Amino acid sequence: MNTSATGPKAPHSGQRWPEGWTKLHVYLTDLDQVKAVAESYREVIDRAEGDKPVPLEWLHATVASVECDAASIDDPTREKLVDRLREKAAEIKAFPLTIGPALAATGAIMLDTFPDTAFRQLVDACVDAVNEIVEGDHGRPCGGPGHVSLSYRSADTDVHPRRGAIQNKLRDVRPGRTEITVSGVDLVRVIQSEDAATYTWEHVARIPLGE
């Protein structure tokens, strides 16, 4: 039986969170192999007006989120959530994932991920785990297909009219991608900056995949 987490309705992706909020997320953070690829795009990102680069230590791919204030989830519920995430993830075997090339979206520059099949299976399993444990239908999948954000734009920054030109510059970066093996993810407590353009986190628990 799931346990209730109460509070105001969560904002949409890219919006500022209510004051004092943090959120629990399931992140893919084993991205050491991706850092060189991220750096290869840095010159283009620095020329993209309004984009804030993501420091290498905070690179991640969002798998799932718990769309309520993390403080509203008590310790026993959080422990049950960790256990359930581990049970679900253990049913999925480690899998290869190609990260890159980069794409210029409206609110970010991001590395695409491929293929989607195993990653989406992991997303669905984690969302199900959240909704089985935390009452209120707070579990949400990553926004759109899997991705690793290289930059974010402030919530107050308008879409630049030459966003398409940035995409053309990103395509010039070669090889612009790498392949990793996804063997686990992490439950983290995420902190959003005041301008909704920077995300950092505190580690909560390791969630290994099956062998």
N, C-alpha and C positions, 0 to 999 in steps of 0.2 A: 504494500500500500504506500502511495506517495505521501509526502509531507508538505504542507503548505508553506509558500513564501509570499508574503504580502508586500504591498507598496504601490507607488504610482506606476502607470503604464510605461514600459520601456520606450525610448526614442528609436527612430529609424536609424539605419546604418549611416555613419557620417555626421550625424547630429550630435550636439553636445549632450552629455548625460546630465541628469539632475545633480545639483551640487552635493558633494560627498559620496556619490555613488562610485562603486567599483563593480566589476562583473567577473564571474567565473567563465572561463573559456577553456576549450580543449584546443591546444595548439600543437602543430608540428614544429619543433624547434631544433632538430638535429640537422642543421643546415650549413655546417662548416664548408662542405664542398660547393655551396652556392655563393659563398662570399666573394670569390674571385669573379664570378659572373656578375654579381651585383656591382662590384667595383668597375667592371668594364662599361657599365651603363652610366656611371656617375657623371661624366662630362656632359652627357645629354640632359640628365636630370637637373644639373646645375643651371642649365640654360632654359629650363622650363619654368616660366614665371609663375610664382605662387606655390610651387611644389617644395615640400620639406623632405629631404632624404631621410630614410630610415637608417639609423646607425646599425652597423653590422651585427652588434650584439643583440639587437631587438628584431632581427629578421624572423619571420614566422609565417606559417600557413594556417589560417583558421580552419578548424574542422567543425566545431560546434560552439555555441554560446548558450549561457543561461541568462535569459533576458529579464533580470530583476536585480535589485541591489544585492550584492554578495553578502552584505551584513544581515540581510533578512533570512539567510539560510543558516540554521544553527549547526553546531559542531556534529551532533549525531546524524543529522541529515547529510551533511557534507561527507562524513565517513561512509554512509550507505551509498552515496553517489560514487565515491571512489571505488568501492567494492563492485558496484554494478558496472561501471565503466570497464574495470579490469575483466569482469566476466564476459562482457560483450566483445571487447577487443581481442581476448584470447581465442575467440572463434574465427578470427581473421588472420591469415598467414602474412608474414612480412612480404612486401611487394616492391618492385622497382617503380620509380616515378621519374619522368623527365621534367625538369624545371627550366622554363624558358621556352621561347624568347619573350621579350618584354612587350607589353601593350600599353598604350596611353588611354586609360579610361577617363571618364569625366572627373572623378575625385581622387585619382591616384595613377601612378605608373606602376605596373605590376608584372611579375613573371608568370606566365601561363604554366599550367601543369598538365601532363598527359602520360598515360591514358586516364580516363575518368572512372573506369569500372571499379577497381579495387578502392580507389580513394572515395568514391561515392558510397560504397558499401561501408567504409569506415565512418563516414559522415552520418549515414543513416543509423548505424549502430549506436553512435554516441548521442545523437538526438533522442533516440528511443530510450536510452539509459537515463537521460535527464528527465524525460517526461514520465518515466516509471517511478522515479524517486521524488522529484520536486513537483508538488501539486501546483497547477495553474497554467499548464501548457506553455512553459517558459523556454523549452528547448528549441533552438533554431539552428539550421544548417549554415555553413559558410555562405556568404553572399555570392551567388552564381557559381560557375565552375571553380575548381580549386585554383589558388593563386598565392604568390608571395609578393606582398606589396614592397616596392622599392622607395616609394614616396607617398605622402598624403598631402592633400590640399586643405587649407583651413576651411572651416565651415562658412566663413565670411568671404571666401575668395570666389569670384565669378569664374565661369568657364572661359578660358582664353580662346579668342577667335582663331588662333593658329595652332590649336591642339592637334589637328591632323598633320601639320608639318613636323611636330615632335615625333609622331608615329613613324614618319619617313626616316628621321634620324635614328630612331631606335632600330629600325630594320637594317641599318648600315653596320651595326655592331655584330661582329662574328667572333666565336661561334654563337655566343649569346645564350647558351643553354648547357645543362649538365644533367647527368643521371645519378640519382641517389637510391638507396634502399630504405624504405620506411619500415622500421622495426618496432616503433613505439611512438607515443605522443605524450603530452603532459597536460594535466589539469593545472591551470594557473589563475591567479586573481589579477585582473587587468586594471590598470590605472590610465585614464584618459587625460591628456593635457587640456588646459582651459580653452584652447582654440580648436580642439578635436583633430589635431594634426600630428600628435605624437602619442604612442601607446607603449607603456612599459608594464612589467608584471612581476609578481612574486610567485615562486614555485609552490605548488600545493602537493602534487603527487605525480609519480611516473606511472604511465599506463602502457605496459608492454603488449605487443601483438603476439599472436601464437607463433609457434615454430613450425 
